[in-house]
Amino acid sequence: MTTSKLQDLLAAKGLRLIDLARRLGVNKATVTRWSRGNIPPENVIKVEKETGIPREVLRPDIYPPEDALSFRHEVARSEASAVIAKEAGVAR
């Protein structure tokens, strides 16, 4: 069984899908569905607030990375890059 990008990003923060579901007050099946596709645009900001994972990492298709300038986003982007590299089997 492989993990999704969302699961890996949450794991880097010490969270699981069920934790995110509880924080957002939604069913775990909802968050599991998001992990297999994309988080709906109306929920991206909520997920960002609850997890600290920047919106441009969660949905780069609607929040281009060049929009993020803060240090917090740079740190989170670096963490996300490590997760993505892990998924691709690339050593960092």
PyMOL Python script that loads the backbone (N, CA, C, O; Angstrom):
from pymol import cmd

cmd.read_pdbstr("""\
ATOM      1  N   MET A   1       0.850  -1.190   0.000  1.00  0.00           N
ATOM      2  CA  MET A   1       0.000   0.000   0.000  1.00  0.00           C
ATOM      3  C   MET A   1       0.887   1.242   0.000  1.00  0.00           C
ATOM      4  O   MET A   1       1.797   1.373   0.818  1.00  0.00           O
ATOM      5  N   THR A   2       0.609   2.133  -0.916  1.00  0.00           N
ATOM      6  CA  THR A   2       1.398   3.356  -0.996  1.00  0.00           C
ATOM      7  C   THR A   2       0.634   4.494  -0.334  1.00  0.00           C
ATOM      8  O   THR A   2      -0.592   4.470  -0.226  1.00  0.00           O
ATOM      9  N   THR A   3       1.379   5.469   0.095  1.00  0.00           N
ATOM     10  CA  THR A   3       0.749   6.631   0.705  1.00  0.00           C
ATOM     11  C   THR A   3       0.610   7.727  -0.345  1.00  0.00           C
ATOM     12  O   THR A   3       1.336   7.756  -1.339  1.00  0.00           O
ATOM     13  N   SER A   4      -0.321   8.610  -0.107  1.00  0.00           N
ATOM     14  CA  SER A   4      -0.532   9.730  -1.015  1.00  0.00           C
ATOM     15  C   SER A   4       0.375  10.891  -0.626  1.00  0.00           C
ATOM     16  O   SER A   4       0.962  10.906   0.456  1.00  0.00           O
ATOM     17  N   LYS A   5       0.476  11.849  -1.519  1.00  0.00           N
ATOM     18  CA  LYS A   5       1.251  13.059  -1.231  1.00  0.00           C
ATOM     19  C   LYS A   5       0.693  13.749   0.016  1.00  0.00           C
ATOM     20  O   LYS A   5       1.457  14.193   0.874  1.00  0.00           O
ATOM     21  N   LEU A   6      -0.636  13.841   0.119  1.00  0.00           N
ATOM     22  CA  LEU A   6      -1.242  14.476   1.288  1.00  0.00           C
ATOM     23  C   LEU A   6      -0.882  13.713   2.559  1.00  0.00           C
ATOM     24  O   LEU A   6      -0.556  14.329   3.574  1.00  0.00           O
ATOM     25  N   GLN A   7      -0.936  12.393   2.519  1.00  0.00           N
ATOM     26  CA  GLN A   7      -0.576  11.595   3.696  1.00  0.00           C
ATOM     27  C   GLN A   7       0.875  11.844   4.093  1.00  0.00           C
ATOM     28  O   GLN A   7       1.184  11.983   5.277  1.00  0.00           O
ATOM     29  N   ASP A   8       1.756  11.898   3.112  1.00  0.00           N
ATOM     30  CA  ASP A   8       3.175  12.135   3.407  1.00  0.00           C
ATOM     31  C   ASP A   8       3.397  13.536   3.981  1.00  0.00           C
ATOM     32  O   ASP A   8       4.181  13.713   4.913  1.00  0.00           O
ATOM     33  N   LEU A   9       2.708  14.523   3.423  1.00  0.00           N
ATOM     34  CA  LEU A   9       2.837  15.883   3.941  1.00  0.00           C
ATOM     35  C   LEU A   9       2.315  15.971   5.370  1.00  0.00           C
ATOM     36  O   LEU A   9       2.916  16.632   6.217  1.00  0.00           O
ATOM     37  N   LEU A  10       1.197  15.305   5.633  1.00  0.00           N
ATOM     38  CA  LEU A  10       0.658  15.286   6.998  1.00  0.00           C
ATOM     39  C   LEU A  10       1.606  14.558   7.942  1.00  0.00           C
ATOM     40  O   LEU A  10       1.849  15.019   9.057  1.00  0.00           O
ATOM     41  N   ALA A  11       2.146  13.418   7.498  1.00  0.00           N
ATOM     42  CA  ALA A  11       3.059  12.636   8.343  1.00  0.00           C
ATOM     43  C   ALA A  11       4.277  13.467   8.733  1.00  0.00           C
ATOM     44  O   ALA A  11       4.781  13.347   9.849  1.00  0.00           O
ATOM     45  N   ALA A  12       4.748  14.308   7.818  1.00  0.00           N
ATOM     46  CA  ALA A  12       5.888  15.182   8.129  1.00  0.00           C
ATOM     47  C   ALA A  12       5.544  16.162   9.245  1.00  0.00           C
ATOM     48  O   ALA A  12       6.436  16.676   9.921  1.00  0.00           O
ATOM     49  N   LYS A  13       4.259  16.420   9.438  1.00  0.00           N
ATOM     50  CA  LYS A  13       3.787  17.305  10.505  1.00  0.00           C
ATOM     51  C   LYS A  13       3.301  16.514  11.723  1.00  0.00           C
ATOM     52  O   LYS A  13       2.797  17.095  12.683  1.00  0.00           O
ATOM     53  N   GLY A  14       3.454  15.180  11.680  1.00  0.00           N
ATOM     54  CA  GLY A  14       3.003  14.336  12.789  1.00  0.00           C
ATOM     55  C   GLY A  14       1.501  14.110  12.801  1.00  0.00           C
ATOM     56  O   GLY A  14       0.919  13.818  13.846  1.00  0.00           O
ATOM     57  N   LEU A  15       0.873  14.246  11.639  1.00  0.00           N
ATOM     58  CA  LEU A  15      -0.573  14.104  11.530  1.00  0.00           C
ATOM     59  C   LEU A  15      -0.947  12.948  10.607  1.00  0.00           C
ATOM     60  O   LEU A  15      -0.148  12.500   9.784  1.00  0.00           O
ATOM     61  N   ARG A  16      -2.180  12.480  10.768  1.00  0.00           N
ATOM     62  CA  ARG A  16      -2.744  11.450   9.892  1.00  0.00           C
ATOM     63  C   ARG A  16      -4.011  12.015   9.246  1.00  0.00           C
ATOM     64  O   ARG A  16      -4.499  13.077   9.633  1.00  0.00           O
ATOM     65  N   LEU A  17      -4.527  11.294   8.267  1.00  0.00           N
ATOM     66  CA  LEU A  17      -5.760  11.731   7.614  1.00  0.00           C
ATOM     67  C   LEU A  17      -6.886  11.896   8.623  1.00  0.00           C
ATOM     68  O   LEU A  17      -7.639  12.868   8.558  1.00  0.00           O
ATOM     69  N   ILE A  18      -7.008  10.957   9.554  1.00  0.00           N
ATOM     70  CA  ILE A  18      -8.071  11.020  10.562  1.00  0.00           C
ATOM     71  C   ILE A  18      -7.919  12.264  11.435  1.00  0.00           C
ATOM     72  O   ILE A  18      -8.914  12.866  11.841  1.00  0.00           O
ATOM     73  N   ASP A  19      -6.677  12.648  11.722  1.00  0.00           N
ATOM     74  CA  ASP A  19      -6.445  13.865  12.514  1.00  0.00           C
ATOM     75  C   ASP A  19      -6.958  15.099  11.770  1.00  0.00           C
ATOM     76  O   ASP A  19      -7.604  15.970  12.353  1.00  0.00           O
ATOM     77  N   LEU A  20      -6.658  15.154  10.479  1.00  0.00           N
ATOM     78  CA  LEU A  20      -7.122  16.284   9.673  1.00  0.00           C
ATOM     79  C   LEU A  20      -8.647  16.293   9.612  1.00  0.00           C
ATOM     80  O   LEU A  20      -9.269  17.348   9.738  1.00  0.00           O
ATOM     81  N   ALA A  21      -9.241  15.135   9.423  1.00  0.00           N
ATOM     82  CA  ALA A  21     -10.705  15.045   9.376  1.00  0.00           C
ATOM     83  C   ALA A  21     -11.322  15.570  10.668  1.00  0.00           C
ATOM     84  O   ALA A  21     -12.288  16.333  10.640  1.00  0.00           O
ATOM     85  N   ARG A  22     -10.766  15.162  11.782  1.00  0.00           N
ATOM     86  CA  ARG A  22     -11.293  15.619  13.075  1.00  0.00           C
ATOM     87  C   ARG A  22     -11.139  17.125  13.239  1.00  0.00           C
ATOM     88  O   ARG A  22     -12.058  17.800  13.704  1.00  0.00           O
ATOM     89  N   ARG A  23      -9.979  17.652  12.858  1.00  0.00           N
ATOM     90  CA  ARG A  23      -9.739  19.097  12.993  1.00  0.00           C
ATOM     91  C   ARG A  23     -10.699  19.917  12.140  1.00  0.00           C
ATOM     92  O   ARG A  23     -11.100  21.018  12.516  1.00  0.00           O
ATOM     93  N   LEU A  24     -11.064  19.356  10.973  1.00  0.00           N
ATOM     94  CA  LEU A  24     -11.949  20.077  10.064  1.00  0.00           C
ATOM     95  C   LEU A  24     -13.419  19.760  10.302  1.00  0.00           C
ATOM     96  O   LEU A  24     -14.299  20.420   9.749  1.00  0.00           O
ATOM     97  N   GLY A  25     -13.682  18.748  11.126  1.00  0.00           N
ATOM     98  CA  GLY A  25     -15.061  18.370  11.401  1.00  0.00           C
ATOM     99  C   GLY A  25     -15.739  17.682  10.226  1.00  0.00           C
ATOM    100  O   GLY A  25     -16.944  17.822  10.017  1.00  0.00           O
ATOM    101  N   VAL A  26     -14.935  16.927   9.452  1.00  0.00           N
ATOM    102  CA  VAL A  26     -15.488  16.179   8.323  1.00  0.00           C
ATOM    103  C   VAL A  26     -15.214  14.693   8.520  1.00  0.00           C
ATOM    104  O   VAL A  26     -14.422  14.300   9.376  1.00  0.00           O
ATOM    105  N   ASN A  27     -15.873  13.891   7.727  1.00  0.00           N
ATOM    106  CA  ASN A  27     -15.698  12.446   7.775  1.00  0.00           C
ATOM    107  C   ASN A  27     -14.324  12.064   7.241  1.00  0.00           C
ATOM    108  O   ASN A  27     -13.811  12.711   6.328  1.00  0.00           O
ATOM    109  N   LYS A  28     -13.726  11.020   7.803  1.00  0.00           N
ATOM    110  CA  LYS A  28     -12.418  10.562   7.314  1.00  0.00           C
ATOM    111  C   LYS A  28     -12.486  10.184   5.839  1.00  0.00           C
ATOM    112  O   LYS A  28     -11.517  10.380   5.106  1.00  0.00           O
ATOM    113  N   ALA A  29     -13.621   9.643   5.397  1.00  0.00           N
ATOM    114  CA  ALA A  29     -13.775   9.271   3.985  1.00  0.00           C
ATOM    115  C   ALA A  29     -13.608  10.487   3.075  1.00  0.00           C
ATOM    116  O   ALA A  29     -13.094  10.368   1.963  1.00  0.00           O
ATOM    117  N   THR A  30     -14.037  11.639   3.543  1.00  0.00           N
ATOM    118  CA  THR A  30     -13.893  12.876   2.773  1.00  0.00           C
ATOM    119  C   THR A  30     -12.423  13.214   2.579  1.00  0.00           C
ATOM    120  O   THR A  30     -11.988  13.513   1.467  1.00  0.00           O
ATOM    121  N   VAL A  31     -11.666  13.167   3.658  1.00  0.00           N
ATOM    122  CA  VAL A  31     -10.239  13.492   3.581  1.00  0.00           C
ATOM    123  C   VAL A  31      -9.488  12.419   2.783  1.00  0.00           C
ATOM    124  O   VAL A  31      -8.547  12.732   2.054  1.00  0.00           O
ATOM    125  N   THR A  32      -9.899  11.175   2.919  1.00  0.00           N
ATOM    126  CA  THR A  32      -9.290  10.098   2.129  1.00  0.00           C
ATOM    127  C   THR A  32      -9.519  10.360   0.640  1.00  0.00           C
ATOM    128  O   THR A  32      -8.612  10.170  -0.170  1.00  0.00           O
ATOM    129  N   ARG A  33     -10.700  10.787   0.287  1.00  0.00           N
ATOM    130  CA  ARG A  33     -11.010  11.112  -1.113  1.00  0.00           C
ATOM    131  C   ARG A  33     -10.117  12.252  -1.596  1.00  0.00           C
ATOM    132  O   ARG A  33      -9.610  12.221  -2.717  1.00  0.00           O
ATOM    133  N   TRP A  34      -9.928  13.262  -0.739  1.00  0.00           N
ATOM    134  CA  TRP A  34      -9.039  14.363  -1.106  1.00  0.00           C
ATOM    135  C   TRP A  34      -7.627  13.858  -1.349  1.00  0.00           C
ATOM    136  O   TRP A  34      -6.941  14.335  -2.253  1.00  0.00           O
ATOM    137  N   SER A  35      -7.189  12.895  -0.547  1.00  0.00           N
ATOM    138  CA  SER A  35      -5.812  12.397  -0.672  1.00  0.00           C
ATOM    139  C   SER A  35      -5.597  11.643  -1.976  1.00  0.00           C
ATOM    140  O   SER A  35      -4.462  11.486  -2.426  1.00  0.00           O
ATOM    141  N   ARG A  36      -6.668  11.183  -2.575  1.00  0.00           N
ATOM    142  CA  ARG A  36      -6.571  10.446  -3.846  1.00  0.00           C
ATOM    143  C   ARG A  36      -6.716  11.355  -5.055  1.00  0.00           C
ATOM    144  O   ARG A  36      -6.458  10.938  -6.184  1.00  0.00           O
ATOM    145  N   GLY A  37      -7.122  12.576  -4.828  1.00  0.00           N
ATOM    146  CA  GLY A  37      -7.306  13.536  -5.910  1.00  0.00           C
ATOM    147  C   GLY A  37      -6.800  14.882  -5.469  1.00  0.00           C
ATOM    148  O   GLY A  37      -5.630  15.038  -5.122  1.00  0.00           O
ATOM    149  N   ASN A  38      -7.682  15.849  -5.482  1.00  0.00           N
ATOM    150  CA  ASN A  38      -7.310  17.198  -5.064  1.00  0.00           C
ATOM    151  C   ASN A  38      -8.252  17.686  -3.981  1.00  0.00           C
ATOM    152  O   ASN A  38      -9.432  17.336  -3.956  1.00  0.00           O
ATOM    153  N   ILE A  39      -7.722  18.482  -3.107  1.00  0.00           N
ATOM    154  CA  ILE A  39      -8.550  19.123  -2.087  1.00  0.00           C
ATOM    155  C   ILE A  39      -9.403  20.157  -2.809  1.00  0.00           C
ATOM    156  O   ILE A  39      -8.869  20.952  -3.583  1.00  0.00           O
ATOM    157  N   PRO A  40     -10.712  20.169  -2.578  1.00  0.00           N
ATOM    158  CA  PRO A  40     -11.561  21.170  -3.235  1.00  0.00           C
ATOM    159  C   PRO A  40     -11.091  22.588  -2.895  1.00  0.00           C
ATOM    160  O   PRO A  40     -10.682  22.853  -1.765  1.00  0.00           O
ATOM    161  N   PRO A  41     -11.152  23.492  -3.871  1.00  0.00           N
ATOM    162  CA  PRO A  41     -10.673  24.855  -3.651  1.00  0.00           C
ATOM    163  C   PRO A  41     -11.243  25.516  -2.400  1.00  0.00           C
ATOM    164  O   PRO A  41     -10.538  26.260  -1.719  1.00  0.00           O
ATOM    165  N   GLU A  42     -12.500  25.254  -2.095  1.00  0.00           N
ATOM    166  CA  GLU A  42     -13.121  25.905  -0.934  1.00  0.00           C
ATOM    167  C   GLU A  42     -12.587  25.384   0.395  1.00  0.00           C
ATOM    168  O   GLU A  42     -12.889  25.956   1.443  1.00  0.00           O
ATOM    169  N   ASN A  43     -11.797  24.307   0.372  1.00  0.00           N
ATOM    170  CA  ASN A  43     -11.249  23.740   1.607  1.00  0.00           C
ATOM    171  C   ASN A  43      -9.741  23.908   1.757  1.00  0.00           C
ATOM    172  O   ASN A  43      -9.182  23.581   2.804  1.00  0.00           O
ATOM    173  N   VAL A  44      -9.087  24.411   0.727  1.00  0.00           N
ATOM    174  CA  VAL A  44      -7.618  24.520   0.764  1.00  0.00           C
ATOM    175  C   VAL A  44      -7.144  25.411   1.906  1.00  0.00           C
ATOM    176  O   VAL A  44      -6.214  25.044   2.624  1.00  0.00           O
ATOM    177  N   ILE A  45      -7.759  26.563   2.084  1.00  0.00           N
ATOM    178  CA  ILE A  45      -7.339  27.498   3.131  1.00  0.00           C
ATOM    179  C   ILE A  45      -7.563  26.877   4.508  1.00  0.00           C
ATOM    180  O   ILE A  45      -6.735  27.045   5.403  1.00  0.00           O
ATOM    181  N   LYS A  46      -8.666  26.166   4.684  1.00  0.00           N
ATOM    182  CA  LYS A  46      -8.942  25.497   5.959  1.00  0.00           C
ATOM    183  C   LYS A  46      -7.864  24.461   6.268  1.00  0.00           C
ATOM    184  O   LYS A  46      -7.385  24.375   7.399  1.00  0.00           O
ATOM    185  N   VAL A  47      -7.486  23.680   5.264  1.00  0.00           N
ATOM    186  CA  VAL A  47      -6.441  22.670   5.457  1.00  0.00           C
ATOM    187  C   VAL A  47      -5.117  23.352   5.780  1.00  0.00           C
ATOM    188  O   VAL A  47      -4.382  22.899   6.658  1.00  0.00           O
ATOM    189  N   GLU A  48      -4.810  24.434   5.079  1.00  0.00           N
ATOM    190  CA  GLU A  48      -3.578  25.177   5.347  1.00  0.00           C
ATOM    191  C   GLU A  48      -3.545  25.667   6.798  1.00  0.00           C
ATOM    192  O   GLU A  48      -2.526  25.531   7.475  1.00  0.00           O
ATOM    193  N   LYS A  49      -4.644  26.230   7.268  1.00  0.00           N
ATOM    194  CA  LYS A  49      -4.698  26.752   8.636  1.00  0.00           C
ATOM    195  C   LYS A  49      -4.538  25.652   9.678  1.00  0.00           C
ATOM    196  O   LYS A  49      -3.890  25.856  10.704  1.00  0.00           O
ATOM    197  N   GLU A  50      -5.120  24.496   9.419  1.00  0.00           N
ATOM    198  CA  GLU A  50      -5.071  23.399  10.388  1.00  0.00           C
ATOM    199  C   GLU A  50      -3.753  22.634  10.378  1.00  0.00           C
ATOM    200  O   GLU A  50      -3.374  22.036  11.385  1.00  0.00           O
ATOM    201  N   THR A  51      -3.056  22.649   9.252  1.00  0.00           N
ATOM    202  CA  THR A  51      -1.845  21.828   9.133  1.00  0.00           C
ATOM    203  C   THR A  51      -0.556  22.620   9.006  1.00  0.00           C
ATOM    204  O   THR A  51       0.525  22.107   9.295  1.00  0.00           O
ATOM    205  N   GLY A  52      -0.668  23.872   8.573  1.00  0.00           N
ATOM    206  CA  GLY A  52       0.543  24.648   8.304  1.00  0.00           C
ATOM    207  C   GLY A  52       1.162  24.323   6.958  1.00  0.00           C
ATOM    208  O   GLY A  52       2.220  24.854   6.622  1.00  0.00           O
ATOM    209  N   ILE A  53       0.521  23.458   6.182  1.00  0.00           N
ATOM    210  CA  ILE A  53       1.011  23.133   4.838  1.00  0.00           C
ATOM    211  C   ILE A  53       0.501  24.231   3.905  1.00  0.00           C
ATOM    212  O   ILE A  53      -0.708  24.429   3.786  1.00  0.00           O
ATOM    213  N   PRO A  54       1.404  24.938   3.250  1.00  0.00           N
ATOM    214  CA  PRO A  54       0.997  26.073   2.421  1.00  0.00           C
ATOM    215  C   PRO A  54       0.063  25.675   1.283  1.00  0.00           C
ATOM    216  O   PRO A  54       0.153  24.582   0.725  1.00  0.00           O
ATOM    217  N   ARG A  55      -0.819  26.583   0.967  1.00  0.00           N
ATOM    218  CA  ARG A  55      -1.793  26.336  -0.106  1.00  0.00           C
ATOM    219  C   ARG A  55      -1.133  26.055  -1.442  1.00  0.00           C
ATOM    220  O   ARG A  55      -1.655  25.272  -2.236  1.00  0.00           O
ATOM    221  N   GLU A  56       0.011  26.685  -1.705  1.00  0.00           N
ATOM    222  CA  GLU A  56       0.674  26.446  -2.992  1.00  0.00           C
ATOM    223  C   GLU A  56       1.285  25.049  -3.082  1.00  0.00           C
ATOM    224  O   GLU A  56       1.569  24.558  -4.175  1.00  0.00           O
ATOM    225  N   VAL A  57       1.485  24.417  -1.934  1.00  0.00           N
ATOM    226  CA  VAL A  57       1.940  23.022  -1.920  1.00  0.00           C
ATOM    227  C   VAL A  57       0.734  22.087  -2.062  1.00  0.00           C
ATOM    228  O   VAL A  57       0.797  21.071  -2.755  1.00  0.00           O
ATOM    229  N   LEU A  58      -0.357  22.449  -1.396  1.00  0.00           N
ATOM    230  CA  LEU A  58      -1.565  21.626  -1.457  1.00  0.00           C
ATOM    231  C   LEU A  58      -2.208  21.653  -2.847  1.00  0.00           C
ATOM    232  O   LEU A  58      -2.636  20.617  -3.356  1.00  0.00           O
ATOM    233  N   ARG A  59      -2.272  22.828  -3.451  1.00  0.00           N
ATOM    234  CA  ARG A  59      -2.923  22.982  -4.756  1.00  0.00           C
ATOM    235  C   ARG A  59      -2.137  23.964  -5.619  1.00  0.00           C
ATOM    236  O   ARG A  59      -2.591  25.087  -5.838  1.00  0.00           O
ATOM    237  N   PRO A  60      -0.954  23.557  -6.116  1.00  0.00           N
ATOM    238  CA  PRO A  60      -0.161  24.478  -6.942  1.00  0.00           C
ATOM    239  C   PRO A  60      -0.861  24.868  -8.244  1.00  0.00           C
ATOM    240  O   PRO A  60      -0.491  25.852  -8.883  1.00  0.00           O
ATOM    241  N   ASP A  61      -1.874  24.090  -8.630  1.00  0.00           N
ATOM    242  CA  ASP A  61      -2.607  24.419  -9.848  1.00  0.00           C
ATOM    243  C   ASP A  61      -3.457  25.679  -9.696  1.00  0.00           C
ATOM    244  O   ASP A  61      -3.739  26.358 -10.684  1.00  0.00           O
ATOM    245  N   ILE A  62      -3.868  25.996  -8.467  1.00  0.00           N
ATOM    246  CA  ILE A  62      -4.663  27.210  -8.264  1.00  0.00           C
ATOM    247  C   ILE A  62      -3.943  28.263  -7.422  1.00  0.00           C
ATOM    248  O   ILE A  62      -4.360  29.420  -7.389  1.00  0.00           O
ATOM    249  N   TYR A  63      -2.867  27.869  -6.744  1.00  0.00           N
ATOM    250  CA  TYR A  63      -2.044  28.804  -5.967  1.00  0.00           C
ATOM    251  C   TYR A  63      -0.598  28.649  -6.416  1.00  0.00           C
ATOM    252  O   TYR A  63       0.162  27.888  -5.815  1.00  0.00           O
ATOM    253  N   PRO A  64      -0.214  29.363  -7.464  1.00  0.00           N
ATOM    254  CA  PRO A  64       1.154  29.223  -7.981  1.00  0.00           C
ATOM    255  C   PRO A  64       2.202  29.527  -6.914  1.00  0.00           C
ATOM    256  O   PRO A  64       2.035  30.458  -6.126  1.00  0.00           O
ATOM    257  N   PRO A  65       3.277  28.746  -6.885  1.00  0.00           N
ATOM    258  CA  PRO A  65       4.327  28.930  -5.879  1.00  0.00           C
ATOM    259  C   PRO A  65       4.902  30.342  -5.820  1.00  0.00           C
ATOM    260  O   PRO A  65       5.304  30.780  -4.741  1.00  0.00           O
ATOM    261  N   GLU A  66       4.957  31.053  -6.903  1.00  0.00           N
ATOM    262  CA  GLU A  66       5.535  32.402  -6.873  1.00  0.00           C
ATOM    263  C   GLU A  66       4.704  33.381  -6.056  1.00  0.00           C
ATOM    264  O   GLU A  66       5.161  34.488  -5.770  1.00  0.00           O
ATOM    265  N   ASP A  67       3.489  32.991  -5.675  1.00  0.00           N
ATOM    266  CA  ASP A  67       2.658  33.846  -4.835  1.00  0.00           C
ATOM    267  C   ASP A  67       3.104  33.841  -3.368  1.00  0.00           C
ATOM    268  O   ASP A  67       2.746  34.745  -2.613  1.00  0.00           O
ATOM    269  N   ALA A  68       3.882  32.833  -2.960  1.00  0.00           N
ATOM    270  CA  ALA A  68       4.290  32.710  -1.557  1.00  0.00           C
ATOM    271  C   ALA A  68       5.668  33.313  -1.365  1.00  0.00           C
ATOM    272  O   ALA A  68       6.626  32.922  -2.032  1.00  0.00           O
ATOM    273  N   LEU A  69       5.763  34.269  -0.450  1.00  0.00           N
ATOM    274  CA  LEU A  69       7.038  34.942  -0.237  1.00  0.00           C
ATOM    275  C   LEU A  69       7.553  34.812   1.192  1.00  0.00           C
ATOM    276  O   LEU A  69       8.708  35.147   1.458  1.00  0.00           O
ATOM    277  N   SER A  70       6.740  34.343   2.098  1.00  0.00           N
ATOM    278  CA  SER A  70       7.140  34.350   3.501  1.00  0.00           C
ATOM    279  C   SER A  70       8.097  33.214   3.842  1.00  0.00           C
ATOM    280  O   SER A  70       8.147  32.200   3.145  1.00  0.00           O
ATOM    281  N   PHE A  71       8.842  33.391   4.905  1.00  0.00           N
ATOM    282  CA  PHE A  71       9.773  32.372   5.364  1.00  0.00           C
ATOM    283  C   PHE A  71       9.053  31.070   5.702  1.00  0.00           C
ATOM    284  O   PHE A  71       9.555  29.986   5.403  1.00  0.00           O
ATOM    285  N   ARG A  72       7.883  31.174   6.322  1.00  0.00           N
ATOM    286  CA  ARG A  72       7.115  29.986   6.692  1.00  0.00           C
ATOM    287  C   ARG A  72       6.809  29.143   5.455  1.00  0.00           C
ATOM    288  O   ARG A  72       6.893  27.915   5.497  1.00  0.00           O
ATOM    289  N   HIS A  73       6.462  29.795   4.378  1.00  0.00           N
ATOM    290  CA  HIS A  73       6.181  29.072   3.151  1.00  0.00           C
ATOM    291  C   HIS A  73       7.442  28.429   2.585  1.00  0.00           C
ATOM    292  O   HIS A  73       7.389  27.328   2.036  1.00  0.00           O
ATOM    293  N   GLU A  74       8.558  29.105   2.715  1.00  0.00           N
ATOM    294  CA  GLU A  74       9.813  28.534   2.223  1.00  0.00           C
ATOM    295  C   GLU A  74      10.177  27.264   2.985  1.00  0.00           C
ATOM    296  O   GLU A  74      10.609  26.280   2.384  1.00  0.00           O
ATOM    297  N   VAL A  75      10.005  27.284   4.298  1.00  0.00           N
ATOM    298  CA  VAL A  75      10.292  26.107   5.118  1.00  0.00           C
ATOM    299  C   VAL A  75       9.354  24.969   4.744  1.00  0.00           C
ATOM    300  O   VAL A  75       9.796  23.838   4.543  1.00  0.00           O
ATOM    301  N   ALA A  76       8.079  25.259   4.650  1.00  0.00           N
ATOM    302  CA  ALA A  76       7.096  24.228   4.314  1.00  0.00           C
ATOM    303  C   ALA A  76       7.340  23.688   2.911  1.00  0.00           C
ATOM    304  O   ALA A  76       7.180  22.491   2.673  1.00  0.00           O
ATOM    305  N   ARG A  77       7.721  24.548   1.989  1.00  0.00           N
ATOM    306  CA  ARG A  77       8.010  24.101   0.631  1.00  0.00           C
ATOM    307  C   ARG A  77       9.195  23.140   0.639  1.00  0.00           C
ATOM    308  O   ARG A  77       9.199  22.149  -0.091  1.00  0.00           O
ATOM    309  N   SER A  78      10.193  23.432   1.460  1.00  0.00           N
ATOM    310  CA  SER A  78      11.354  22.556   1.573  1.00  0.00           C
ATOM    311  C   SER A  78      10.948  21.192   2.119  1.00  0.00           C
ATOM    312  O   SER A  78      11.401  20.160   1.623  1.00  0.00           O
ATOM    313  N   GLU A  79      10.091  21.189   3.144  1.00  0.00           N
ATOM    314  CA  GLU A  79       9.589  19.930   3.696  1.00  0.00           C
ATOM    315  C   GLU A  79       8.816  19.157   2.634  1.00  0.00           C
ATOM    316  O   GLU A  79       8.958  17.940   2.518  1.00  0.00           O
ATOM    317  N   ALA A  80       8.007  19.859   1.870  1.00  0.00           N
ATOM    318  CA  ALA A  80       7.218  19.218   0.820  1.00  0.00           C
ATOM    319  C   ALA A  80       8.134  18.642  -0.258  1.00  0.00           C
ATOM    320  O   ALA A  80       7.872  17.559  -0.782  1.00  0.00           O
ATOM    321  N   SER A  81       9.199  19.356  -0.587  1.00  0.00           N
ATOM    322  CA  SER A  81      10.140  18.863  -1.588  1.00  0.00           C
ATOM    323  C   SER A  81      10.774  17.553  -1.146  1.00  0.00           C
ATOM    324  O   SER A  81      10.989  16.648  -1.953  1.00  0.00           O
ATOM    325  N   ALA A  82      11.067  17.464   0.133  1.00  0.00           N
ATOM    326  CA  ALA A  82      11.643  16.224   0.663  1.00  0.00           C
ATOM    327  C   ALA A  82      10.652  15.087   0.524  1.00  0.00           C
ATOM    328  O   ALA A  82      11.040  13.969   0.186  1.00  0.00           O
ATOM    329  N   VAL A  83       9.378  15.351   0.779  1.00  0.00           N
ATOM    330  CA  VAL A  83       8.342  14.328   0.653  1.00  0.00           C
ATOM    331  C   VAL A  83       8.208  13.895  -0.806  1.00  0.00           C
ATOM    332  O   VAL A  83       8.134  12.703  -1.103  1.00  0.00           O
ATOM    333  N   ILE A  84       8.176  14.875  -1.714  1.00  0.00           N
ATOM    334  CA  ILE A  84       8.037  14.578  -3.135  1.00  0.00           C
ATOM    335  C   ILE A  84       9.247  13.790  -3.631  1.00  0.00           C
ATOM    336  O   ILE A  84       9.098  12.846  -4.406  1.00  0.00           O
ATOM    337  N   ALA A  85      10.454  14.178  -3.183  1.00  0.00           N
ATOM    338  CA  ALA A  85      11.661  13.451  -3.572  1.00  0.00           C
ATOM    339  C   ALA A  85      11.605  12.016  -3.066  1.00  0.00           C
ATOM    340  O   ALA A  85      12.017  11.090  -3.763  1.00  0.00           O
ATOM    341  N   LYS A  86      11.094  11.834  -1.852  1.00  0.00           N
ATOM    342  CA  LYS A  86      10.952  10.496  -1.294  1.00  0.00           C
ATOM    343  C   LYS A  86      10.019   9.653  -2.167  1.00  0.00           C
ATOM    344  O   LYS A  86      10.307   8.494  -2.467  1.00  0.00           O
ATOM    345  N   GLU A  87       8.896  10.258  -2.568  1.00  0.00           N
ATOM    346  CA  GLU A  87       7.945   9.550  -3.424  1.00  0.00           C
ATOM    347  C   GLU A  87       8.586   9.146  -4.750  1.00  0.00           C
ATOM    348  O   GLU A  87       8.308   8.071  -5.281  1.00  0.00           O
ATOM    349  N   ALA A  88       9.431  10.004  -5.271  1.00  0.00           N
ATOM    350  CA  ALA A  88      10.075   9.739  -6.558  1.00  0.00           C
ATOM    351  C   ALA A  88      11.304   8.842  -6.421  1.00  0.00           C
ATOM    352  O   ALA A  88      11.890   8.421  -7.419  1.00  0.00           O
ATOM    353  N   GLY A  89      11.687   8.554  -5.177  1.00  0.00           N
ATOM    354  CA  GLY A  89      12.850   7.712  -4.951  1.00  0.00           C
ATOM    355  C   GLY A  89      14.167   8.420  -5.173  1.00  0.00           C
ATOM    356  O   GLY A  89      15.182   7.792  -5.475  1.00  0.00           O
ATOM    357  N   VAL A  90      14.144   9.738  -5.021  1.00  0.00           N
ATOM    358  CA  VAL A  90      15.341  10.549  -5.220  1.00  0.00           C
ATOM    359  C   VAL A  90      15.958  10.859  -3.874  1.00  0.00           C
ATOM    360  O   VAL A  90      15.274  11.339  -2.970  1.00  0.00           O
ATOM    361  N   ALA A  91      17.236  10.589  -3.734  1.00  0.00           N
ATOM    362  CA  ALA A  91      17.927  10.896  -2.470  1.00  0.00           C
ATOM    363  C   ALA A  91      18.218  12.387  -2.442  1.00  0.00           C
ATOM    364  O   ALA A  91      18.575  12.986  -3.457  1.00  0.00           O
ATOM    365  N   ARG A  92      18.060  12.980  -1.251  1.00  0.00           N
ATOM    366  CA  ARG A  92      18.360  14.409  -1.077  1.00  0.00           C
ATOM    367  C   ARG A  92      19.583  14.553  -0.226  1.00  0.00           C
ATOM    368  O   ARG A  92      20.017  15.671   0.048  1.00  0.00           O
TER     369      ARG A  92
END
""", "prot")
cmd.dss("prot")
cmd.show_as("cartoon", "prot")
cmd.util.cbc("prot")
cmd.orient("prot")
